[in-house]
Amino acid sequence: MSEQLKTEIAKELGVYNTVASEGWGSVSSRDCGNIVKKAIEMAEKNLIQK
């Protein structure tokens, strides 16, 4: 997953402030899981549209 995509999803999920101030290591496991889940949903949606 690209940094740009991770950042976009983090902003969408409201965890980007943590990333910006403390780095990715400070993001909770739950939030990381939600980022991955969102990325998978976006990828699946993209495949369906093609």
QUIQUIZI-V783923 format. One record per residue. N is the residue number from 1. RES is the residue in one small letter. OMEGA is omega in whole degrees, -180 to 180 (999 if undefined). BURIAL is I if it has 24 or more other C-alpha atoms within 12 Angstrom, else O. Layout:
N;RES;OMEGA;BURIAL, N;RES;OMEGA;BURIAL
This chain:
1;m;-179;O, 2;s;177;O, 3;e;-179;O, 4;q;179;O, 5;l;178;O, 6;k;-179;I, 7;t;179;I, 8;e;-179;O, 9;i;179;I, 10;a;177;I, 11;k;-179;O, 12;e;-178;O, 13;l;176;I, 14;g;179;O, 15;v;-177;I, 16;y;179;I, 17;n;177;O, 18;t;180;O, 19;v;-177;I, 20;a;-176;O, 21;s;-173;O, 22;e;-180;O, 23;g;-177;O, 24;w;-179;O, 25;g;-179;O, 26;s;179;O, 27;v;-177;I, 28;s;178;O, 29;s;179;O, 30;r;180;O, 31;d;176;I, 32;c;177;I, 33;g;178;O, 34;n;177;O, 35;i;179;I, 36;v;179;O, 37;k;180;O, 38;k;179;O, 39;a;178;I, 40;i;178;O, 41;e;180;O, 42;m;-180;O, 43;a;179;O, 44;e;179;O, 45;k;180;O, 46;n;179;O, 47;l;-180;O, 48;i;-177;O, 49;q;-178;O, 50;k;999;O
